[in-house]
Amino acid sequence: MPERHLPLEEVFNQWYREKDGIAKFFRERNKQAALEPMKKQIANFLDGLFEINNLQINSKDKITVQVDKLEIKPINSKDRLSFMIESPNHYHSFIQLTELFEELEKQYRKLLAIEQSKTRITD
């Protein structure tokens, strides 16, 4: 996976912009057309996952090993990502990726709310 670094809001925006198109490829049973957008969005998810942890992907280690060490992550991220990376053009990978994005966004919104409440308390 190429190293990229996007702000979290942009990670989610890209996913929402491309999600329906990927879903359409799977509805049409066009796995080949879904392959590249899925790879891109898996990398996008990883950007967001590492961004929320204030870390960058270390290209020396296997990505799933790095994910396993993260403090903030969706449940079973390592196993789910392993499957998606091995089989990015399977419909089940799309379902998993959709769920991972939803869970990550919830964690992000929760962190924002906590930070805002801390700011209000100190004011």
C-alpha positions as CSV (number, residue, x, y, z in Angstrom):
1,M,0.0,0.0,0.0
2,P,1.4,3.4,-0.9
3,E,2.1,5.8,2.0
4,R,-0.3,8.7,2.1
5,H,-1.4,11.0,4.9
6,L,-4.8,12.6,4.8
7,P,-6.7,14.6,7.4
8,L,-9.5,12.5,9.0
9,E,-12.4,14.6,7.5
10,E,-10.9,14.1,4.0
11,V,-10.6,10.3,4.6
12,F,-14.3,10.1,5.4
13,N,-15.3,12.4,2.6
14,Q,-13.4,10.3,0.0
15,W,-15.1,7.2,1.3
16,Y,-18.6,8.7,1.1
17,R,-17.8,10.0,-2.5
18,E,-16.7,6.6,-3.7
19,K,-18.8,4.2,-1.7
20,D,-21.8,4.1,-3.9
21,G,-19.8,3.6,-7.1
22,I,-18.0,0.6,-5.5
23,A,-21.4,-0.8,-4.4
24,K,-22.6,-0.4,-8.0
25,F,-19.7,-2.5,-9.3
26,F,-20.6,-5.3,-6.8
27,R,-24.3,-5.1,-7.7
28,E,-23.3,-5.6,-11.3
29,R,-21.0,-8.4,-10.2
30,N,-18.1,-6.6,-11.8
31,K,-15.3,-7.6,-9.4
32,Q,-12.6,-6.4,-11.7
33,A,-14.0,-2.8,-11.8
34,A,-14.3,-2.8,-8.0
35,L,-10.7,-3.9,-7.4
36,E,-8.8,-0.6,-7.8
37,P,-11.4,1.6,-5.9
38,M,-11.4,-1.0,-3.1
39,K,-7.6,-1.0,-2.8
40,K,-7.7,2.8,-2.8
41,Q,-10.3,2.9,0.0
42,I,-8.6,0.2,2.1
43,A,-5.5,2.5,1.9
44,N,-7.7,5.4,2.7
45,F,-9.1,3.6,5.8
46,L,-5.6,2.8,6.9
47,D,-4.7,6.5,6.6
48,G,-7.7,7.4,8.9
49,L,-6.9,4.6,11.3
50,F,-3.3,5.8,11.8
51,E,-4.3,9.5,11.7
52,I,-6.7,9.0,14.6
53,N,-3.9,7.4,16.6
54,N,-1.5,10.3,15.6
55,L,0.8,7.8,14.0
56,Q,2.2,7.1,10.5
57,I,2.3,3.8,8.8
58,N,5.7,2.2,9.3
59,S,6.6,0.5,6.0
60,K,9.1,-1.8,7.7
61,D,6.4,-3.8,9.5
62,K,3.5,-5.8,8.1
63,I,0.5,-3.5,8.2
64,T,-1.7,-5.9,10.3
65,V,1.0,-6.1,12.9
66,Q,1.0,-2.4,13.2
67,V,-2.8,-2.2,13.3
68,D,-2.8,-4.7,16.2
69,K,-0.7,-2.4,18.2
70,L,-2.9,0.7,17.8
71,E,-4.8,2.0,20.8
72,I,-7.9,3.4,18.9
73,K,-9.3,0.9,16.3
74,P,-12.5,-0.9,15.4
75,I,-13.1,-4.3,16.9
76,N,-11.2,-7.1,15.1
77,S,-9.5,-4.7,12.8
78,K,-6.5,-6.9,12.3
79,D,-8.5,-9.9,11.1
80,R,-10.9,-7.9,9.0
81,L,-8.1,-5.9,7.3
82,S,-6.2,-9.1,6.6
83,F,-9.2,-10.5,4.8
84,M,-9.8,-7.3,2.8
85,I,-6.1,-6.9,1.8
86,E,-6.0,-10.6,0.6
87,S,-9.4,-10.3,-1.2
88,P,-10.2,-6.7,-2.0
89,N,-12.5,-7.5,-4.9
90,H,-14.9,-9.7,-2.8
91,Y,-18.3,-8.3,-1.8
92,H,-17.7,-9.4,1.8
93,S,-14.6,-7.1,1.8
94,F,-16.7,-4.2,0.8
95,I,-19.2,-5.0,3.6
96,Q,-16.3,-5.2,6.1
97,L,-14.8,-1.9,4.8
98,T,-18.1,-0.2,5.1
99,E,-18.5,-1.3,8.7
100,L,-14.9,-0.4,9.6
101,F,-15.4,3.1,8.2
102,E,-18.6,3.5,10.3
103,E,-16.9,2.3,13.4
104,L,-13.9,4.5,12.9
105,E,-16.0,7.6,12.2
106,K,-17.9,6.9,15.5
107,Q,-14.7,6.7,17.4
108,Y,-13.5,9.9,15.7
109,R,-16.7,11.8,16.6
110,K,-16.5,10.6,20.2
111,L,-12.9,11.9,20.4
112,L,-14.0,15.2,19.0
113,A,-16.8,15.4,21.6
114,I,-14.4,14.6,24.4
115,E,-11.9,17.2,23.3
116,Q,-14.7,19.8,23.0
117,S,-16.0,19.1,26.5
118,K,-12.4,19.4,27.9
119,T,-12.1,22.7,26.2
120,R,-15.4,24.0,27.7
121,I,-14.4,22.9,31.2
122,T,-11.0,24.7,31.0
123,D,-12.7,27.9,29.7
